[in-house]
Structure formats: structure tokens, C-alpha cells
Amino acid sequence: MKESAIFGWVCQALSNCTALSENEARGTVRLVLKDAGLDPKLVNRKQMSVVLTRLLPGALGRLKVQEPKELCVNLEIELQAAELDSPMLTVPEDVFGRLAR
């Protein structure tokens, strides 16, 4: 199974906004997700928003990326507006969210 569209979008956006190569961006995001107990194949928009606002800025700061907090806030805003193809039911939270509607 491939990574989620959200994971791919964040990695591509991160490599476009920084001096990180695409592989460095993917590795950084993958490690942050692993530390948070999340799977790049299953991460959803809500989970990635938390990662972007709370966890990724620290990792980017250690990599000497300029203004990591501002960068991550901007990425989170863009992620919320992005139209991404993702599986309809990827994690239990999505299933229960749909059932509650």
C-alpha cells in the first residue's frame, strides 16, 4: 500500500518551501509520524494538522530550516484547503465520523 495522499502532499510542499530534497522531506515527515505513532499510509488530514502544528516545527528547527513554526502553520492552512484523493475510510476516526453524520 502506498502512502496516503496527505503524506505525499506534505512532503512535496515541504521540499518546495525549503532547501530539503524530496527524500529529506519524506524522511523527516516519516520520522515525525513514527515518533507520534502514526503510519504514513494511514495518516489523515486531522492527524497531519496536529503533526504540522505541534511536532514538525521542532524537527525542522533541528535541521536548521528558517522559521519552522511559521512554515508549518502555512502548510497546515494550505493542507486544509487542498483537495486530495484519499481512501474514503482510512482510519477508525474516519469511519465513526461518517457514521455520526
ChimeraX commands (.cxc) that place a marker at each C-alpha (Angstrom):
marker #1 position 0.00,0.00,0.00 radius 0.5
marker #1 position 1.26,3.45,-0.90 radius 0.5
marker #1 position 1.46,6.35,1.50 radius 0.5
marker #1 position -1.62,8.49,1.94 radius 0.5
marker #1 position -2.18,11.40,-0.42 radius 0.5
marker #1 position -1.87,13.69,2.59 radius 0.5
marker #1 position 1.59,12.37,3.42 radius 0.5
marker #1 position 2.71,12.85,-0.18 radius 0.5
marker #1 position 1.25,16.35,-0.36 radius 0.5
marker #1 position 3.00,17.50,2.84 radius 0.5
marker #1 position 6.35,16.05,1.76 radius 0.5
marker #1 position 6.14,17.67,-1.68 radius 0.5
marker #1 position 5.09,21.03,-0.20 radius 0.5
marker #1 position 7.89,20.85,2.37 radius 0.5
marker #1 position 10.54,20.15,-0.26 radius 0.5
marker #1 position 9.16,23.01,-2.39 radius 0.5
marker #1 position 9.29,25.51,0.51 radius 0.5
marker #1 position 12.70,24.58,1.93 radius 0.5
marker #1 position 16.18,23.57,0.87 radius 0.5
marker #1 position 15.33,19.96,1.77 radius 0.5
marker #1 position 15.35,17.47,-1.08 radius 0.5
marker #1 position 12.22,15.43,-1.63 radius 0.5
marker #1 position 13.90,12.42,0.03 radius 0.5
marker #1 position 14.97,14.51,3.03 radius 0.5
marker #1 position 11.46,15.92,3.40 radius 0.5
marker #1 position 9.90,12.46,3.16 radius 0.5
marker #1 position 12.34,11.03,5.68 radius 0.5
marker #1 position 11.78,13.88,8.11 radius 0.5
marker #1 position 8.00,13.65,7.94 radius 0.5
marker #1 position 8.15,9.86,8.15 radius 0.5
marker #1 position 10.28,10.01,11.33 radius 0.5
marker #1 position 8.00,12.59,12.96 radius 0.5
marker #1 position 4.97,10.43,12.16 radius 0.5
marker #1 position 6.72,7.37,13.57 radius 0.5
marker #1 position 7.53,9.23,16.79 radius 0.5
marker #1 position 3.84,10.18,17.04 radius 0.5
marker #1 position 2.76,6.58,16.46 radius 0.5
marker #1 position 1.22,7.34,13.07 radius 0.5
marker #1 position 1.53,5.45,9.81 radius 0.5
marker #1 position 2.30,7.38,6.58 radius 0.5
marker #1 position -0.06,5.00,4.77 radius 0.5
marker #1 position -3.00,5.85,7.02 radius 0.5
marker #1 position -2.42,9.38,8.28 radius 0.5
marker #1 position -5.47,11.58,7.79 radius 0.5
marker #1 position -5.85,15.34,7.45 radius 0.5
marker #1 position -6.70,15.91,11.12 radius 0.5
marker #1 position -3.71,13.90,12.34 radius 0.5
marker #1 position -1.38,15.63,9.90 radius 0.5
marker #1 position -2.64,19.02,11.08 radius 0.5
marker #1 position -1.55,18.18,14.62 radius 0.5
marker #1 position 1.81,16.95,13.35 radius 0.5
marker #1 position 2.32,20.15,11.36 radius 0.5
marker #1 position 1.46,22.49,14.22 radius 0.5
marker #1 position 3.00,20.65,17.16 radius 0.5
marker #1 position 5.70,18.20,16.09 radius 0.5
marker #1 position 7.22,19.06,12.74 radius 0.5
marker #1 position 8.44,22.56,13.68 radius 0.5
marker #1 position 10.87,21.09,16.21 radius 0.5
marker #1 position 12.25,18.59,13.72 radius 0.5
marker #1 position 12.67,21.31,11.10 radius 0.5
marker #1 position 14.36,23.57,13.63 radius 0.5
marker #1 position 16.93,20.85,14.32 radius 0.5
marker #1 position 17.57,20.72,10.56 radius 0.5
marker #1 position 18.20,24.49,10.55 radius 0.5
marker #1 position 15.14,25.29,8.43 radius 0.5
marker #1 position 14.38,29.02,8.72 radius 0.5
marker #1 position 11.19,29.97,10.64 radius 0.5
marker #1 position 9.88,26.41,11.03 radius 0.5
marker #1 position 6.80,27.35,13.08 radius 0.5
marker #1 position 5.58,29.89,10.53 radius 0.5
marker #1 position 6.31,27.49,7.69 radius 0.5
marker #1 position 4.33,24.68,9.35 radius 0.5
marker #1 position 1.37,26.96,10.15 radius 0.5
marker #1 position 1.25,27.98,6.48 radius 0.5
marker #1 position 1.50,24.35,5.35 radius 0.5
marker #1 position -1.33,23.40,7.71 radius 0.5
marker #1 position -3.56,26.15,6.30 radius 0.5
marker #1 position -2.78,25.05,2.74 radius 0.5
marker #1 position -3.40,21.40,3.67 radius 0.5
marker #1 position -6.89,22.24,4.91 radius 0.5
marker #1 position -7.70,23.91,1.59 radius 0.5
marker #1 position -6.09,21.23,-0.60 radius 0.5
marker #1 position -8.29,18.81,-2.48 radius 0.5
marker #1 position -6.64,15.43,-2.16 radius 0.5
marker #1 position -7.59,11.99,-3.33 radius 0.5
marker #1 position -7.61,9.73,-0.32 radius 0.5
marker #1 position -9.37,6.49,0.57 radius 0.5
marker #1 position -12.87,7.02,1.91 radius 0.5
marker #1 position -12.30,5.04,5.10 radius 0.5
marker #1 position -8.67,5.06,6.12 radius 0.5
marker #1 position -8.72,5.07,9.92 radius 0.5
marker #1 position -11.31,4.30,12.62 radius 0.5
marker #1 position -11.85,8.00,13.33 radius 0.5
marker #1 position -12.97,8.48,9.72 radius 0.5
marker #1 position -15.37,5.53,9.92 radius 0.5
marker #1 position -17.01,6.77,13.11 radius 0.5
marker #1 position -17.10,10.34,11.83 radius 0.5
marker #1 position -19.03,9.20,8.77 radius 0.5
marker #1 position -21.41,7.09,10.87 radius 0.5
marker #1 position -22.15,10.05,13.13 radius 0.5
marker #1 position -23.30,12.24,10.22 radius 0.5
marker link #1:1,2 radius 0.2
marker link #1:2,3 radius 0.2
marker link #1:3,4 radius 0.2
marker link #1:4,5 radius 0.2
marker link #1:5,6 radius 0.2
marker link #1:6,7 radius 0.2
marker link #1:7,8 radius 0.2
marker link #1:8,9 radius 0.2
marker link #1:9,10 radius 0.2
marker link #1:10,11 radius 0.2
marker link #1:11,12 radius 0.2
marker link #1:12,13 radius 0.2
marker link #1:13,14 radius 0.2
marker link #1:14,15 radius 0.2
marker link #1:15,16 radius 0.2
marker link #1:16,17 radius 0.2
marker link #1:17,18 radius 0.2
marker link #1:18,19 radius 0.2
marker link #1:19,20 radius 0.2
marker link #1:20,21 radius 0.2
marker link #1:21,22 radius 0.2
marker link #1:22,23 radius 0.2
marker link #1:23,24 radius 0.2
marker link #1:24,25 radius 0.2
marker link #1:25,26 radius 0.2
marker link #1:26,27 radius 0.2
marker link #1:27,28 radius 0.2
marker link #1:28,29 radius 0.2
marker link #1:29,30 radius 0.2
marker link #1:30,31 radius 0.2
marker link #1:31,32 radius 0.2
marker link #1:32,33 radius 0.2
marker link #1:33,34 radius 0.2
marker link #1:34,35 radius 0.2
marker link #1:35,36 radius 0.2
marker link #1:36,37 radius 0.2
marker link #1:37,38 radius 0.2
marker link #1:38,39 radius 0.2
marker link #1:39,40 radius 0.2
marker link #1:40,41 radius 0.2
marker link #1:41,42 radius 0.2
marker link #1:42,43 radius 0.2
marker link #1:43,44 radius 0.2
marker link #1:44,45 radius 0.2
marker link #1:45,46 radius 0.2
marker link #1:46,47 radius 0.2
marker link #1:47,48 radius 0.2
marker link #1:48,49 radius 0.2
marker link #1:49,50 radius 0.2
marker link #1:50,51 radius 0.2
marker link #1:51,52 radius 0.2
marker link #1:52,53 radius 0.2
marker link #1:53,54 radius 0.2
marker link #1:54,55 radius 0.2
marker link #1:55,56 radius 0.2
marker link #1:56,57 radius 0.2
marker link #1:57,58 radius 0.2
marker link #1:58,59 radius 0.2
marker link #1:59,60 radius 0.2
marker link #1:60,61 radius 0.2
marker link #1:61,62 radius 0.2
marker link #1:62,63 radius 0.2
marker link #1:63,64 radius 0.2
marker link #1:64,65 radius 0.2
marker link #1:65,66 radius 0.2
marker link #1:66,67 radius 0.2
marker link #1:67,68 radius 0.2
marker link #1:68,69 radius 0.2
marker link #1:69,70 radius 0.2
marker link #1:70,71 radius 0.2
marker link #1:71,72 radius 0.2
marker link #1:72,73 radius 0.2
marker link #1:73,74 radius 0.2
marker link #1:74,75 radius 0.2
marker link #1:75,76 radius 0.2
marker link #1:76,77 radius 0.2
marker link #1:77,78 radius 0.2
marker link #1:78,79 radius 0.2
marker link #1:79,80 radius 0.2
marker link #1:80,81 radius 0.2
marker link #1:81,82 radius 0.2
marker link #1:82,83 radius 0.2
marker link #1:83,84 radius 0.2
marker link #1:84,85 radius 0.2
marker link #1:85,86 radius 0.2
marker link #1:86,87 radius 0.2
marker link #1:87,88 radius 0.2
marker link #1:88,89 radius 0.2
marker link #1:89,90 radius 0.2
marker link #1:90,91 radius 0.2
marker link #1:91,92 radius 0.2
marker link #1:92,93 radius 0.2
marker link #1:93,94 radius 0.2
marker link #1:94,95 radius 0.2
marker link #1:95,96 radius 0.2
marker link #1:96,97 radius 0.2
marker link #1:97,98 radius 0.2
marker link #1:98,99 radius 0.2
marker link #1:99,100 radius 0.2
marker link #1:100,101 radius 0.2
view
